[in-house]
Amino acid sequence: MDDKILYFLAAAETLNFSKAGKRFFVSATAISKSVSGLEAEMGVQLFDRHHNSITLTKAGRMFYKNAQSLVSDYSRIIKNVQQSERDHQQNLMIGFSSVYEAEILSKAANMFKTVYPKWQLNFVHRGLEQLEQSVSDGLIDVGYSFGKSQSNVDGVTINDIYTGNYVVGMSSMNPLSKKDNLEPKDIADQVCGYYSQFNSRYAQDRLQKEAADDGFSINHIQQFETFESFLVGVATNECFGLFPEIMGQRKFANIKYIASQLGTQRYHIVQITDDCPTEAVMTFTKFISNHLKQLVAKKN
């Protein structure tokens, strides 16, 4: 805002150049010269000057009313711009490692946007090891995956925010699909397919470890880089797959979903944040955690 406008308003309210000057810690002469410059710029006289006082002219009174609105509008514009800038600063980069987390996040993000419509949410797909390192490096604000890697990345906090069951997805061409429940021995000689980026070995290592912990082994494993190719592999009886129960039974031709007794083969969602997350990250992660609780409650 031009000082000439502010100086004029002070003079119009006090009707005294000295008193107006005290508001801005400047001399009466400085106020007088500024007002004279404004009058010259506009080509009208704003004040009648007397020996010890000043009064507004007709033009001065008109300008005073408009100048008040101008300052008010200016202040409001500044406030709005600053608020907009603060809103735009709530720009979160969110990572996920599989389509399962992506599906949950997309639903939760839509709900989040109804509460925080000005926040910008950006999503990136990374392997689990990449997620943890990217959060540590400050490239991603928060990550979501199905477990914790063995990398022991410094500077990140990993919390388990959901644990649920898997169901087995199997081709209707497989005789085992006729069963109502599968035990570990039923799938010991079957090919277990899984979906993961090729630069991440976590999913395979976890499948084998948890099977061993439960007293059986997965002898044949096949990796698919895309979820679509994984579904086709299951549907055409190349393999069976494990699908999080929380996601529901995804409709896909020739795939039947069967309950299992695979013990430790449970689906987890973990949340990866910096050790000292920002207020924005804490707001978002709290919302996601509450959304998961609501989702589980509805399914139960």
C-alpha positions as CSV (number, residue, x, y, z in Angstrom):
1,M,0.0,0.0,0.0
2,D,1.3,3.4,-1.0
3,D,2.4,5.5,2.0
4,K,0.6,8.5,0.6
5,I,-2.7,6.8,1.0
6,L,-2.0,5.8,4.6
7,Y,-0.6,9.3,5.5
8,F,-3.7,10.9,4.0
9,L,-6.1,8.7,6.0
10,A,-4.2,9.5,9.2
11,A,-4.4,13.2,8.5
12,A,-8.1,13.0,7.6
13,E,-8.9,11.1,10.9
14,T,-6.8,13.4,13.1
15,L,-7.2,16.7,11.1
16,N,-3.7,17.4,12.3
17,F,-0.4,16.7,10.4
18,S,1.6,16.5,13.6
19,K,-0.8,13.9,15.2
20,A,-0.8,12.0,11.9
21,G,3.0,12.0,11.8
22,K,3.2,10.4,15.3
23,R,1.3,7.3,14.0
24,F,4.1,6.6,11.6
25,F,7.0,8.1,13.6
26,V,7.6,10.8,10.9
27,S,7.4,14.6,11.1
28,A,4.4,16.8,10.4
29,T,6.4,18.1,7.4
30,A,6.7,14.7,6.0
31,I,3.0,14.1,6.2
32,S,2.3,17.6,4.7
33,K,4.6,17.0,1.8
34,S,3.1,13.5,1.1
35,V,-0.4,14.9,1.1
36,S,0.6,17.7,-1.2
37,G,2.2,15.2,-3.6
38,L,-1.0,13.2,-3.6
39,E,-3.1,16.3,-4.3
40,A,-0.7,17.2,-7.2
41,E,-1.0,13.6,-8.5
42,M,-4.8,13.7,-8.4
43,G,-5.1,17.4,-9.5
44,V,-7.6,18.2,-6.6
45,Q,-7.2,19.8,-3.2
46,L,-8.0,17.4,-0.4
47,F,-7.5,19.7,2.6
48,D,-8.2,23.3,3.4
49,R,-5.2,24.4,5.4
50,H,-5.7,26.8,8.3
51,H,-3.2,28.3,10.8
52,N,-3.4,25.5,13.4
53,S,-5.7,23.0,11.7
54,I,-6.8,21.4,8.5
55,T,-10.3,20.4,7.2
56,L,-11.3,18.1,4.4
57,T,-12.6,19.6,1.3
58,K,-15.6,18.1,-0.6
59,A,-13.2,16.1,-2.8
60,G,-11.2,15.2,0.3
61,R,-14.3,13.7,2.0
62,M,-15.2,11.7,-1.1
63,F,-11.6,10.4,-1.4
64,Y,-11.5,9.6,2.3
65,K,-14.5,7.2,2.0
66,N,-13.1,5.5,-1.1
67,A,-9.6,5.3,0.4
68,Q,-11.0,3.6,3.5
69,S,-12.6,0.9,1.2
70,L,-9.3,0.7,-0.7
71,V,-7.3,0.0,2.4
72,S,-9.9,-2.5,3.7
73,D,-9.9,-4.3,0.3
74,Y,-6.1,-4.3,0.2
75,S,-5.9,-5.8,3.7
76,R,-8.4,-8.5,2.8
77,I,-6.5,-9.3,-0.4
78,I,-3.2,-9.6,1.5
79,K,-4.9,-11.9,4.1
80,N,-6.5,-14.1,1.4
81,V,-3.2,-14.4,-0.6
82,Q,-1.3,-15.3,2.6
83,Q,-3.9,-17.9,3.5
84,S,-3.8,-19.3,0.0
85,E,-0.1,-19.5,0.2
86,R,-0.3,-21.3,3.5
87,D,-2.9,-23.7,2.0
88,H,-0.6,-24.4,-1.0
89,Q,2.2,-25.2,1.4
90,Q,0.2,-28.1,2.6
91,N,1.5,-30.1,-0.3
92,L,2.1,-33.7,0.6
93,M,4.0,-36.4,-1.3
94,I,2.6,-39.8,-0.5
95,G,4.2,-43.1,-1.5
96,F,2.7,-46.5,-1.7
97,S,4.2,-49.9,-2.6
98,S,1.3,-51.9,-4.1
99,V,-2.1,-51.5,-5.6
100,Y,-3.7,-52.6,-2.3
101,E,-2.4,-49.6,-0.4
102,A,-3.2,-47.4,-3.4
103,E,-6.8,-48.5,-3.3
104,I,-7.2,-47.8,0.4
105,L,-5.4,-44.5,0.0
106,S,-7.5,-43.3,-2.9
107,K,-10.7,-43.8,-0.9
108,A,-9.3,-42.2,2.2
109,A,-7.8,-39.3,0.1
110,N,-11.1,-38.5,-1.4
111,M,-12.6,-38.3,2.1
112,F,-9.7,-36.2,3.3
113,K,-10.1,-33.7,0.4
114,T,-13.7,-33.1,1.4
115,V,-12.4,-31.9,4.8
116,Y,-9.2,-30.2,3.5
117,P,-10.2,-29.2,-0.1
118,K,-7.2,-26.9,-0.6
119,W,-4.5,-29.4,0.2
120,Q,-2.5,-30.9,-2.6
121,L,-1.9,-34.6,-2.4
122,N,0.6,-36.2,-4.7
123,F,1.0,-40.0,-5.0
124,V,4.1,-42.0,-6.2
125,H,4.6,-45.8,-6.5
126,R,7.8,-47.1,-5.0
127,G,9.2,-50.4,-3.8
128,L,9.3,-50.7,0.0
129,E,13.0,-50.2,0.3
130,Q,12.7,-47.1,-1.9
131,L,9.8,-45.8,0.2
132,E,11.7,-45.9,3.5
133,Q,14.8,-44.3,1.9
134,S,12.8,-41.6,0.2
135,V,11.0,-40.7,3.5
136,S,14.4,-40.6,5.2
137,D,15.8,-38.3,2.5
138,G,12.7,-36.0,2.6
139,L,11.6,-36.8,-0.9
140,I,8.3,-38.4,0.3
141,D,6.4,-37.1,3.3
142,V,4.7,-40.4,4.3
143,G,4.7,-43.9,2.8
144,Y,2.3,-46.9,3.0
145,S,3.3,-50.5,2.5
146,F,2.6,-54.0,3.6
147,G,5.6,-54.4,5.9
148,K,9.0,-53.3,7.1
149,S,12.1,-54.0,5.0
150,Q,15.3,-55.3,6.5
151,S,17.2,-52.2,5.4
152,N,17.1,-50.4,8.9
153,V,16.9,-47.0,7.3
154,D,17.8,-44.2,9.8
155,G,15.5,-41.3,10.6
156,V,12.2,-43.0,9.9
157,T,9.4,-44.3,12.1
158,I,7.4,-47.3,10.9
159,N,4.0,-48.1,12.6
160,D,1.7,-51.0,11.9
161,I,-1.7,-49.4,11.4
162,Y,-3.7,-52.4,10.2
163,T,-3.5,-56.2,10.3
164,G,-6.0,-58.5,8.6
165,N,-6.4,-61.8,6.8
166,Y,-5.6,-62.9,3.3
167,V,-7.9,-65.0,1.2
168,V,-6.5,-67.2,-1.6
169,G,-7.3,-66.4,-5.1
170,M,-7.3,-69.4,-7.4
171,S,-8.3,-70.2,-11.0
172,S,-11.6,-71.9,-11.3
173,M,-9.7,-74.4,-13.6
174,N,-7.7,-75.6,-10.5
175,P,-9.4,-78.5,-8.7
176,L,-8.5,-76.9,-5.4
177,S,-10.9,-74.1,-6.2
178,K,-13.8,-76.4,-5.4
179,K,-12.7,-76.5,-1.7
180,D,-14.3,-74.2,0.9
181,N,-11.2,-73.8,2.9
182,L,-7.5,-74.3,2.1
183,E,-4.8,-75.6,4.4
184,P,-1.1,-75.2,4.0
185,K,-0.6,-78.7,2.7
186,D,-3.0,-78.0,-0.1
187,I,-0.9,-75.4,-1.6
188,A,2.6,-76.7,-0.9
189,D,3.2,-77.9,-4.4
190,Q,1.3,-75.0,-6.1
191,V,3.0,-72.0,-7.6
192,C,2.5,-68.9,-5.5
193,G,2.4,-65.7,-7.5
194,Y,2.9,-62.2,-6.2
195,Y,2.9,-58.7,-7.5
196,S,5.9,-56.5,-6.8
197,Q,8.4,-54.2,-8.5
198,F,11.3,-56.3,-9.8
199,N,13.8,-54.2,-7.8
200,S,12.2,-55.2,-4.5
201,R,12.7,-58.6,-3.0
202,Y,10.8,-57.9,0.2
203,A,7.5,-59.6,-0.9
204,Q,9.2,-62.8,-1.9
205,D,11.4,-62.9,1.3
206,R,8.4,-62.3,3.4
207,L,6.3,-65.0,1.8
208,Q,9.0,-67.6,2.3
209,K,9.8,-66.5,5.9
210,E,6.2,-66.5,7.1
211,A,5.5,-69.8,5.5
212,A,8.6,-71.3,7.2
213,D,7.5,-69.8,10.5
214,D,4.1,-71.5,10.1
215,G,5.7,-74.9,9.5
216,F,5.4,-75.3,5.7
217,S,7.2,-74.1,2.7
218,I,6.3,-72.3,-0.5
219,N,8.4,-74.2,-3.0
220,H,7.5,-72.4,-6.2
221,I,7.2,-68.6,-6.5
222,Q,6.5,-66.5,-9.5
223,Q,6.8,-62.7,-9.5
224,F,4.7,-60.3,-11.6
225,E,5.7,-56.7,-12.1
226,T,2.2,-55.4,-12.7
227,F,-1.0,-56.2,-10.9
228,E,-2.8,-56.8,-14.2
229,S,-0.4,-59.5,-15.2
230,F,-0.7,-61.0,-11.7
231,L,-4.4,-61.3,-12.0
232,V,-4.1,-62.9,-15.5
233,G,-1.6,-65.4,-14.1
234,V,-4.0,-66.4,-11.3
235,A,-7.0,-66.6,-13.7
236,T,-5.2,-68.8,-16.2
237,N,-3.9,-71.1,-13.4
238,E,-0.3,-70.2,-13.7
239,C,-0.4,-69.6,-9.9
240,F,-2.5,-68.9,-6.9
241,G,-2.4,-65.5,-5.2
242,L,-3.0,-64.0,-1.7
243,F,-5.4,-61.1,-1.6
244,P,-6.1,-58.9,1.4
245,E,-9.5,-59.7,2.8
246,I,-10.1,-56.0,3.6
247,M,-10.1,-55.2,-0.2
248,G,-13.1,-57.4,-0.8
249,Q,-13.3,-60.1,-3.5
250,R,-12.2,-58.4,-6.6
251,K,-14.2,-59.5,-9.6
252,F,-12.1,-61.0,-12.3
253,A,-13.0,-63.8,-14.8
254,N,-12.2,-67.3,-13.6
255,I,-10.8,-66.3,-10.2
256,K,-12.4,-67.8,-7.1
257,Y,-11.6,-66.6,-3.6
258,I,-11.2,-69.2,-0.9
259,A,-10.7,-68.9,2.9
260,S,-7.4,-70.2,4.2
261,Q,-5.8,-71.4,7.3
262,L,-2.3,-70.1,6.5
263,G,-1.6,-68.8,10.1
264,T,0.9,-66.1,10.0
265,Q,0.1,-65.2,6.4
266,R,-1.6,-62.0,7.3
267,Y,-1.8,-58.7,5.5
268,H,-0.3,-55.6,7.2
269,I,-0.4,-51.9,6.4
270,V,2.5,-50.0,7.8
271,Q,2.9,-46.2,7.8
272,I,6.4,-44.7,7.2
273,T,7.1,-41.2,8.4
274,D,10.1,-39.1,9.4
275,D,11.1,-39.4,13.1
276,C,9.9,-35.8,13.5
277,P,6.9,-35.4,11.2
278,T,5.4,-32.1,10.3
279,E,2.0,-31.0,11.6
280,A,0.6,-31.5,8.1
281,V,1.9,-35.1,8.0
282,M,0.5,-35.8,11.4
283,T,-2.9,-34.4,10.3
284,F,-2.9,-36.6,7.3
285,T,-1.7,-39.8,9.0
286,K,-4.2,-39.5,11.8
287,F,-7.0,-39.1,9.2
288,I,-5.9,-42.3,7.4
289,S,-5.6,-44.3,10.6
290,N,-9.2,-43.3,11.6
291,H,-10.4,-44.1,8.1
292,L,-9.0,-47.6,8.3
293,K,-10.7,-48.1,11.7
294,Q,-14.0,-47.0,10.1
295,L,-13.5,-49.3,7.1
296,V,-12.8,-52.3,9.3
297,A,-15.8,-51.5,11.5
298,K,-18.1,-51.4,8.4
299,K,-16.8,-54.8,7.3
300,N,-17.4,-56.3,10.7
